[in-house]
Amino acid sequence: MPPRWPRQPTRQDPDYRRLEDRINFAVHVAAFIAVNSGLWFFHTLNPAWAPWVSRVTLPWLAVLVGHGVYIFAIADYTPTPLSPTDPDPNGES
């Protein structure tokens, strides 16, 4: 059974934004693992096929680590107050 969000999901909701960012990070980690494991597998079979594998893996890993540091240490998920010019978020008059 899929998880249910207890209220209308919006990007302004800090809890939803935190969950969305962490899921996005998990997808990026999965893509990194899948692509790099395939590249290194074929590189091990025939090193001449892709001599550039390490030049792809290391920068991508650095970007992934930076993404993780931002998500888990830097990102601020405190609720932002609505400005007086914003319409009512509930759609009520």
PyRosetta script that sets phi, psi and omega in degrees:
from pyrosetta import init, pose_from_sequence

init()
pose = pose_from_sequence("MPPRWPRQPTRQDPDYRRLEDRINFAVHVAAFIAVNSGLWFFHTLNPAWAPWVSRVTLPWLAVLVGHGVYIFAIADYTPTPLSPTDPDPNGES")
pose.set_psi(1, 130.5)
pose.set_omega(1, -179.4)
pose.set_phi(2, -69.5)
pose.set_psi(2, 151.5)
pose.set_omega(2, 178.1)
pose.set_phi(3, -67.1)
pose.set_psi(3, 150.0)
pose.set_omega(3, 179.5)
pose.set_phi(4, -112.8)
pose.set_psi(4, 137.0)
pose.set_omega(4, 175.4)
pose.set_phi(5, -90.2)
pose.set_psi(5, 131.4)
pose.set_omega(5, -171.5)
pose.set_phi(6, -70.3)
pose.set_psi(6, -10.6)
pose.set_omega(6, -179.5)
pose.set_phi(7, -145.3)
pose.set_psi(7, 176.3)
pose.set_omega(7, 179.8)
pose.set_phi(8, -61.8)
pose.set_psi(8, 119.8)
pose.set_omega(8, -178.5)
pose.set_phi(9, -75.1)
pose.set_psi(9, 125.5)
pose.set_omega(9, 174.7)
pose.set_phi(10, -135.9)
pose.set_psi(10, 156.3)
pose.set_omega(10, 179.5)
pose.set_phi(11, -68.7)
pose.set_psi(11, -17.1)
pose.set_omega(11, 178.4)
pose.set_phi(12, -79.2)
pose.set_psi(12, -17.1)
pose.set_omega(12, 178.7)
pose.set_phi(13, -76.4)
pose.set_psi(13, 116.8)
pose.set_omega(13, -175.5)
pose.set_phi(14, -62.3)
pose.set_psi(14, -37.2)
pose.set_omega(14, 179.1)
pose.set_phi(15, -66.2)
pose.set_psi(15, -41.7)
pose.set_omega(15, 178.6)
pose.set_phi(16, -66.8)
pose.set_psi(16, -41.1)
pose.set_omega(16, 179.8)
pose.set_phi(17, -62.5)
pose.set_psi(17, -41.7)
pose.set_omega(17, 177.8)
pose.set_phi(18, -62.4)
pose.set_psi(18, -46.3)
pose.set_omega(18, 179.5)
pose.set_phi(19, -62.9)
pose.set_psi(19, -43.8)
pose.set_omega(19, -179.6)
pose.set_phi(20, -62.5)
pose.set_psi(20, -42.2)
pose.set_omega(20, 179.5)
pose.set_phi(21, -65.6)
pose.set_psi(21, -38.7)
pose.set_omega(21, 179.8)
pose.set_phi(22, -71.5)
pose.set_psi(22, -36.1)
pose.set_omega(22, 175.4)
pose.set_phi(23, -66.4)
pose.set_psi(23, -41.6)
pose.set_omega(23, 176.7)
pose.set_phi(24, -59.4)
pose.set_psi(24, -43.5)
pose.set_omega(24, 178.0)
pose.set_phi(25, -62.9)
pose.set_psi(25, -42.4)
pose.set_omega(25, 179.2)
pose.set_phi(26, -62.3)
pose.set_psi(26, -38.1)
pose.set_omega(26, 177.3)
pose.set_phi(27, -65.5)
pose.set_psi(27, -40.7)
pose.set_omega(27, 178.4)
pose.set_phi(28, -65.7)
pose.set_psi(28, -39.1)
pose.set_omega(28, 176.6)
pose.set_phi(29, -63.7)
pose.set_psi(29, -43.4)
pose.set_omega(29, 179.3)
pose.set_phi(30, -62.8)
pose.set_psi(30, -41.6)
pose.set_omega(30, 178.5)
pose.set_phi(31, -65.4)
pose.set_psi(31, -41.2)
pose.set_omega(31, 177.7)
pose.set_phi(32, -60.2)
pose.set_psi(32, -47.5)
pose.set_omega(32, -178.4)
pose.set_phi(33, -63.9)
pose.set_psi(33, -44.9)
pose.set_omega(33, -177.5)
pose.set_phi(34, -65.2)
pose.set_psi(34, -49.0)
pose.set_omega(34, -176.7)
pose.set_phi(35, -68.3)
pose.set_psi(35, -45.5)
pose.set_omega(35, -177.3)
pose.set_phi(36, -70.2)
pose.set_psi(36, -34.3)
pose.set_omega(36, 177.1)
pose.set_phi(37, -65.8)
pose.set_psi(37, -38.0)
pose.set_omega(37, 176.0)
pose.set_phi(38, -66.1)
pose.set_psi(38, -44.6)
pose.set_omega(38, 178.5)
pose.set_phi(39, -60.3)
pose.set_psi(39, -45.7)
pose.set_omega(39, -178.7)
pose.set_phi(40, -70.3)
pose.set_psi(40, -30.7)
pose.set_omega(40, 176.1)
pose.set_phi(41, -62.0)
pose.set_psi(41, -50.4)
pose.set_omega(41, -179.4)
pose.set_phi(42, -70.8)
pose.set_psi(42, -29.2)
pose.set_omega(42, 175.4)
pose.set_phi(43, -66.6)
pose.set_psi(43, -36.6)
pose.set_omega(43, 177.9)
pose.set_phi(44, -67.6)
pose.set_psi(44, -37.5)
pose.set_omega(44, 178.9)
pose.set_phi(45, -68.6)
pose.set_psi(45, -41.8)
pose.set_omega(45, -177.8)
pose.set_phi(46, -145.5)
pose.set_psi(46, 93.7)
pose.set_omega(46, -176.9)
pose.set_phi(47, -60.2)
pose.set_psi(47, -25.7)
pose.set_omega(47, 179.5)
pose.set_phi(48, -74.2)
pose.set_psi(48, -18.2)
pose.set_omega(48, -178.8)
pose.set_phi(49, -63.4)
pose.set_psi(49, -43.8)
pose.set_omega(49, -178.2)
pose.set_phi(50, -144.8)
pose.set_psi(50, 82.3)
pose.set_omega(50, 179.1)
pose.set_phi(51, -72.6)
pose.set_psi(51, -8.1)
pose.set_omega(51, -176.2)
pose.set_phi(52, -92.5)
pose.set_psi(52, 6.4)
pose.set_omega(52, -174.5)
pose.set_phi(53, -59.4)
pose.set_psi(53, -43.8)
pose.set_omega(53, -179.0)
pose.set_phi(54, -67.4)
pose.set_psi(54, -30.3)
pose.set_omega(54, 178.2)
pose.set_phi(55, -73.9)
pose.set_psi(55, -14.0)
pose.set_omega(55, 174.1)
pose.set_phi(56, -93.9)
pose.set_psi(56, -42.6)
pose.set_omega(56, -174.7)
pose.set_phi(57, -65.2)
pose.set_psi(57, -47.8)
pose.set_omega(57, -174.3)
pose.set_phi(58, -65.4)
pose.set_psi(58, -47.0)
pose.set_omega(58, 176.8)
pose.set_phi(59, -65.3)
pose.set_psi(59, -37.7)
pose.set_omega(59, 178.7)
pose.set_phi(60, -64.0)
pose.set_psi(60, -40.4)
pose.set_omega(60, 177.1)
pose.set_phi(61, -63.4)
pose.set_psi(61, -40.0)
pose.set_omega(61, 178.4)
pose.set_phi(62, -63.5)
pose.set_psi(62, -41.8)
pose.set_omega(62, 177.2)
pose.set_phi(63, -64.4)
pose.set_psi(63, -41.3)
pose.set_omega(63, 179.2)
pose.set_phi(64, -64.0)
pose.set_psi(64, -41.7)
pose.set_omega(64, 177.1)
pose.set_phi(65, -64.2)
pose.set_psi(65, -42.4)
pose.set_omega(65, 176.6)
pose.set_phi(66, -61.0)
pose.set_psi(66, -40.8)
pose.set_omega(66, 176.7)
pose.set_phi(67, -61.5)
pose.set_psi(67, -44.0)
pose.set_omega(67, 179.1)
pose.set_phi(68, -64.2)
pose.set_psi(68, -41.4)
pose.set_omega(68, 178.3)
pose.set_phi(69, -62.2)
pose.set_psi(69, -43.3)
pose.set_omega(69, 179.4)
pose.set_phi(70, -62.9)
pose.set_psi(70, -47.4)
pose.set_omega(70, -176.1)
pose.set_phi(71, -64.7)
pose.set_psi(71, -44.9)
pose.set_omega(71, -171.8)
pose.set_phi(72, -93.5)
pose.set_psi(72, -16.6)
pose.set_omega(72, -176.0)
pose.set_phi(73, -124.2)
pose.set_psi(73, -32.9)
pose.set_omega(73, -171.4)
pose.set_phi(74, -102.1)
pose.set_psi(74, -38.4)
pose.set_omega(74, -172.5)
pose.set_phi(75, -58.0)
pose.set_psi(75, 134.6)
pose.set_omega(75, -179.8)
pose.set_phi(76, -104.5)
pose.set_psi(76, 114.9)
pose.set_omega(76, -177.6)
pose.set_phi(77, -106.4)
pose.set_psi(77, 24.8)
pose.set_omega(77, 177.5)
pose.set_phi(78, -72.7)
pose.set_psi(78, 146.1)
pose.set_omega(78, -179.0)
pose.set_phi(79, -65.1)
pose.set_psi(79, 139.3)
pose.set_omega(79, 177.7)
pose.set_phi(80, -96.7)
pose.set_psi(80, 132.7)
pose.set_omega(80, 178.7)
pose.set_phi(81, -69.9)
pose.set_psi(81, 147.8)
pose.set_omega(81, 178.6)
pose.set_phi(82, -74.3)
pose.set_psi(82, 142.3)
pose.set_omega(82, 177.4)
pose.set_phi(83, -78.1)
pose.set_psi(83, 158.4)
pose.set_omega(83, -178.0)
pose.set_phi(84, -63.4)
pose.set_psi(84, -20.8)
pose.set_omega(84, -179.3)
pose.set_phi(85, -88.9)
pose.set_psi(85, -9.2)
pose.set_omega(85, 179.1)
pose.set_phi(86, -71.8)
pose.set_psi(86, 142.0)
pose.set_omega(86, 175.5)
pose.set_phi(87, -70.3)
pose.set_psi(87, 165.0)
pose.set_omega(87, 179.2)
pose.set_phi(88, -60.6)
pose.set_psi(88, 124.4)
pose.set_omega(88, -177.6)
pose.set_phi(89, -65.1)
pose.set_psi(89, -19.9)
pose.set_omega(89, 179.7)
pose.set_phi(90, -88.3)
pose.set_psi(90, -3.9)
pose.set_omega(90, 179.4)
pose.set_phi(91, 77.3)
pose.set_psi(91, 15.4)
pose.set_omega(91, -178.9)
pose.set_phi(92, -98.1)
pose.set_psi(92, 152.2)
pose.set_omega(92, 179.5)
pose.set_phi(93, -93.4)
pose.dump_pdb("model.pdb")
